[in-house]
Amino acid sequence: MPEASSEVNRQKRKVSREQFLRYTEHCMRLRGFYIGRAQRVAALLLLVLFGECLWTIGHQALDATDYRYARCGREMWESPSVLQGYFTTCGNLNGDGTFAYRLAGLPLTAQRVVLLSIDHFRKPANRVYANGSLNGSTWEARHELAYVKYLERLPFVLFAIWLGGGLWWVCKRLFGAEGGAFALALYVFCPSIVKYATQPNNEILAMWGLYGLVYTAMGVAHALQGPRKKWKPRIILLTVALGLTAMAHILAAMVGFVAGMVFFYYLAERRRAYVAQIMTYAALGALVIVFAGFSFKFSAFLYVFSGGSGRFWFSTDAAQHFFMTAQNAGITVAALVAAVIYVSSRRSRYFGNTAPLLMLLVLFPLYTTQVITAPRVWALPFLFTFIGGVFSDALDQPAAQRGVQPGAQPGAQPGAPAAPARSRERKVFLLLTGGVVVTQAVLCWVAMAGMMQ
């Protein structure tokens, strides 16, 4: 009897555990999205990136650049420039687009509007901002506006996290969970990503827009193979991506337009007659978005065509500086290993790996001749995509497409067990991959602490 009773209890516990697992799976399945292990790993990595950025912002003081972006961004939202012939008191914005200025000024303008709206409902004798203290510059209103440092910089952090999520999604769809996790880990622990995500600048926005633009163009090409009802949303998304990229940097939009059109034409196959029309409409829509970024002021908008922000040339200095810097040692080793595997292994030379490699070869040697930009930063998501794809191929099982597990003896039936040698090789490569991630994470945190220049 005791044995029978214990067996019944074990069966009950087993049933309860299965019910709990089914209930957990049901709770973690959102509409059209399943939160599995891969999604939880990605969410954890993005949370680490958010923590890195918050720590960095908390240990930085506001400088002249912060106040410049805040002042000119608020002018774009609140009032026109008092200088004749200029859009804001920042003059020609150093050749930058308006995206970063608007993004930096929007939270401060929103806070000012909220404070003035609340003050409006107070009695005249009790009003806090009756003397117009909130109508001055951000420096003058720094005691009235709370958390200026975080309000101005957090939007750029959120765009960096958004780009990280997009990078993981693209890599997971193309290369699987391992490739997506590895690419995202390198992105999270890249000091350049943390640096540009924690200060007002157009580089992080151009990087976000360019990566999204290229892969959105590929998505439109695939959508053309399906029903027409799926075309319109993706074409609108392509137009918005091109427009926002141009609002950040004209050169990034130019590169993205040309690259997107080339990949679009390559993938469209039987629908190539639509490529020129779609890209023309996207370009016209992007011009409208850029025009709106200048508050529909035609004189300011014309500076886009006369400011020289699209002039460029080529140099290897930026690539050498990035790969020879000690704080990027883990990324450099991973890139070298990926390059060797790509050249030596035919399995790795396919479109999913070749497309980001081509973008790397274009962006890393690129530099502008009349404005200050950092195209090497725009290349980083493509670098991590390339590394993630090649490493995923190395970790993949070559015989999986035949239904035979890797390492099985010749003539084995589908589902035959793998040889121990292949399993050991995979474990060793996984350990090496984990070692690269850990090393790069340590180097990134050391650089964040200011111990490495």
N, C-alpha and C positions, 0 to 999 in steps of 0.2 A: 504493500500500500504506500509506504513512503516514497518508493521509487516511482510509482505511477503518479503520485502527487507532484513530485519534482519535475517529471516529464511534462505534465500538464502546465506547470508554471513556466517551464522553458518555452513551450509552444505559445503561451499567452504573451511572454515577453517578446518572442520573435514576431508575433502578429502586431503587437503594439509598436515595435520598432519599425516594421514595414509601413504601418499606418502613419507613424510620425514622419518617415522619410517621404512618403507620398504627399503628406500635408505640407511639409517644408518645400518640396518641389513645386507644389501648386502655389504657395505663397510667393515663391521667387520667380514665377513666370508672369511677367507683365504682358500687356497686350502687344503682340508682335515681337517680344524681346524676352529671352530666357537668361536669367542670371545664374550661370553655371560657374564652374571653377575658373575658367578663363576670364570671365567678366569680373569675378571677385579679385583676381590677381591684378587686372588692369585698374580696377577701382582703387586698390591699395596703393599701386604705384602712383596714380594721379593724386591720391591723398598725400603721399610723400612729397610730390612736387609742390603741392599747395603749402605744406608745412615748410619746405625749403624757402619758398618765396616769402611767406609770412615772417620767417626768422630773419631773412635778409632785409626786408623792408623795416622791421623793427629795429635793426642795428644800423640803419642809414638815416642821415639827416636830410632835410629838404635843402636843395641847392638852387642856384640861379636857373638851371635848366627846368627844374620842377615849376618854379614860379613863372617861367616864360611860357611853358605849355599851358599852365593853369590860366594865366592872364589872357593869352590869345584864344584859347579854347572858350573861355567865358565870353569874350568879345564876339565870337562867332554865334553863340547862342543868345546873348543878351542884347548886344547893341553893335552897330557898325563902327568902323574905325573912324577916329577923328582926324586922321591924316588923309589928305587928298591924294588919290591915286593908289592907295593901298587898301587891301581887304581888312587887315588888322594892324595894330601897332607893331607887330613882328615883321613888317615889311614883306619881303618875298618868301618868308617862312624857310629860308635857307634851302630852297628848292624842294622841300618836303611837301607831301600832300596834306590835306586837311583832316584826314581820318584820325590821326593820333591827337591832334589838338582838340578836336570835338570830343573824342573819347575821354581825354583827361579833364576837360572842362565840364562835361555833362553832370557828373555827380555833385560837383561844387555848385553849379547853377541850380540843380534840383534841390539841394539843401538850402540854398539862399531863398528860393521860391517858397519852400515849405515854412521856413522861419518867418518870412515876411507875411505869408498867409495867416499863420498863427497869430502874429503880432497885430494883424488887422482887426482881429476880433476882440482885442483888449481895449479898455477905455483909453482915450488919448493921453490921460495923465499917467497911465501904467505901461505905455508902450516902451519896449526895450530898444527898438531900432528906429526911433522917431527922427533921429538926426542924420539918417542916411549912412550909418557906418557900414552897412552891407553893400553899398553902392560903389565902394572903392575897389582897389586891386585885392588880390588874394593875400598879399603881404599886409595890407592895411586892415583886412578883415580876418586875419589869422586867429585873433582871440575870440571872434564870434563864430566862425566856422569850425566845427569840431572834426577831429580825425582827418585833417587835410591830407596828411601823408598817405593814409590808407585809402581814402576815397579817390585820390588821384591815380594811385598805382594799381589798385585791385582790378580795375577793368582789363589791364594788360595781362595780369595774372590769369584771369578767367579766359582770355583768348589763348594764352599758352596752354591751359588745361584743355580747352576745346580742341586745339590743334593736336595735343597728345591723344585725346580720344579718337580723333579722326585718323591719326597715324596708326593707332592700334587696330581700328576697325578695318582699314585698308589692308594692313599686313595680315590680319587674321583671315580675312576673306581670300586673300591671294595665297598665303603661305601656311595657314593653320595657326593654332593657338601658341605653339612654341615660337614661331617666327614673330608673331605679334607681340608676345611678352618680351622677347629679347630686344626688338626694335624700340618698344616703349621704355624699357629699362635704360637703354643708352640715352634716349631722349631726356628722361627724368634726371639722370645723373650727368648731364652735359653742362659744364659751368657757363657756357655761352647762352644756353637757354635760360638758366636762372638769372643771369645778368640782364638780358634784354627783357625778361618777363617782369622785372621789378623796377623798371624806370620808364617814364614816358618816352616813346619812340615809335617810329613808323616801321622799323625793321621787323619786329615781331608780328605786326599786322600784315606786312607784305609777305612774310613767310607763311602765315596762315592762309592768306588769300591765294598765293601762287600754288601752294600744294593742293588746296581745294580746287582751284581752277583746272589744273592739269587732270586730276582724277575725276572731276565732274565732267570734263570733256570726254573722257573715256566712258563714263557712265552714260552719257547721251548717245554715244556711238552704239553701245549695247542696247539702249532703249529703242533705237530705231529699228532693231530687228524684231521688236514686239509690236503690240497693238498701238494705234495712234493716240489713244487716250492717255498713255504714259509718256508721251513726248513732251507735252506742254509744261508740266511741272519741272522736268529736268532742264528744259531750255530756259525757263525763268530762273532756275537756280544757277545755271551757267552764266546768265546775264548779270545776276547780282554778284556772283563771285568775281567776274571780270571788273565790274564797276567798283566794288570795294577795294580790290587790289590796286586799281588805278588811283583811287583816293589816297592810298598809302604811298605808292611809288609808281610813277609812270613806266619806268624801265621794267619793273616786275610785271606789270600788266602787258607790256610789249612781249617780253619773253614768254609769259604764260599764254598769250594769244597765239603766238607762232607755234609753240610746242603743243598746245592743245589742238590746234588745227591739224598739225602733222599726225599726232596720235589718233585724232578723230578720223581723219581720212584713211589711215591704215586699218582701223578697226571697223569702219562702217561697211566695208565690202559692197554688198549690192545696193546700199543706200548712199553711195558717195555723191550722188547728184544733189543731195540736200545739205552737204557740208558747208559749201560756200554761203548758201542762203542763211543757214542757222548762225554761222559765225558773223555774218554781216549784221543781222538783227541784234546779236549779242553785243557787238561793238557799238552800235547806235544806242542801245539801251544803257551801256556802260557810260557813254558820253553824257547821257541825261543824268545819271547818278553822280558823276563828277561835277556837273553843272550845279546840281542840288547841293553838293558839298560846299560850293562857293556861294550858297544862299541865292542862286540864280542871278548873281552879279556878273554881267558879261565882261566887264573890263578885267576883273580878277580872274575869270575863267580863261581869258585869252593868254594869261601868263603860262598856262599849261603848255602851250605850243611855242612859246618864245623863251622860256626859262632855261632851256638846255638840260633839263633833268633826264632826258632820254639819250644823251650822248654818252658813249661808253668805249672802252678798249679792253685789252686783255693783259693780264699779268699773273704770274705764279706766286707772287709774294704772299698773298692772303692764304693760299693753300699751304705753303711752306710754314707760315707762322702758326696756322691751326694745328697741323699734324706734328710739328716739332715742339709744341708747347708741352711741358711735363704734365700739366693738369688734364690733358686729353690723351694720355698714354694708353688707357684702356680702349678708347675709341680707335686710336691709330692702329693698335695691334689687331683689333677686330676687322678694321678696314683692309689691312694687309692680308690677313687670312682669307677674307672674303674675295679679294682680288685674285689670289692664287687659286682658290677653288673655282672661281668663275672662269679663269683662263684654262685650267687643266681639266675641268669636268664639263662634258658636253651637256649633261642633264641640267646644269645651272644656266646655260645660255639660252634663255627663252624670254618672251616679251615682258613678263612680270618682273624679271631682274634687269633686263636691258633698258627699259624705259627710265627707271630712276638713275641708272648709271649714266645714260645720255644727259639727263638733267644735271647731274654732278659735273660732268665734263664741260658743260656750258656755263654753269653758275660759279663754280669755284674760281676760275681765272678772270671773271668779269669784274670790272670796276668802272665807276662813272668819272668823267673828266671835269664836270662843272659843279656837281653837288656831292655832298658827303653821304654815302650809302655803304651798306655792308652786304653785298650779294652772297658772300660766303655763308652768312647766317641763313639766307633763303635756301641754301643748298642742304642744310643739315637734315630736314625731314626726309629728303630723297636719299641722303647717305644712310640714314638709319633704316629706311625701307630696303635699300640694296643689301645692307648687311644682314638684316632679318631674313630676307628671302634666300640668300645664299646659305646662311647657317641652317635655315630650315631644310633646305635640300640635303645638306650634309647629315642632318639628323633623321631625315626621312628614310623610309624603308624602300629600297629599289624594287623589290619584288611585290610590293603591295598591289600594283595594278594587275598582276597576274593571279592574285588571290593566294599566292604562296608567301609565307612569312620569310623575311630575309634570313639568309644563312642556311635555308633548307637544302638538302642534298638534291642534285639534279634528278629530275623525274619524280620528285615528290608531289603528292596530291595537294590541291588547294587546302589551306588551313594547316599544312604540316608544320611542326614546331621549328623554330629558328635554331640555328647553331649557336652555341655559347659565344663563339668568337665575335659574331656581329653584335650580340648583346653587350659584350664587354667594350667594343669600339664605341657604341652609342653612349654607354655610361661614361667613358673617358671623355668623349666630346662634350657631353652635358656638364661634366665637372669643369672642363676648360671654359665653357661658356659662362658657367656660374662664377668662375674665378675672374673672368673679364668684367662681369657686372659688379662684383664686390670691389675689385681694384678701382674701377672707375667711380664707384660710389664714394670710396674713401678719398680719392683725389678730388672729387667734386666738393666734398665737405671740408677738406683741408683748404681748398681755394676759397670757399665761402667764408671761412674763418679768417681769411686774410693772411694765411701763413705761406702762401705761394703766389708769386707774381706771374 
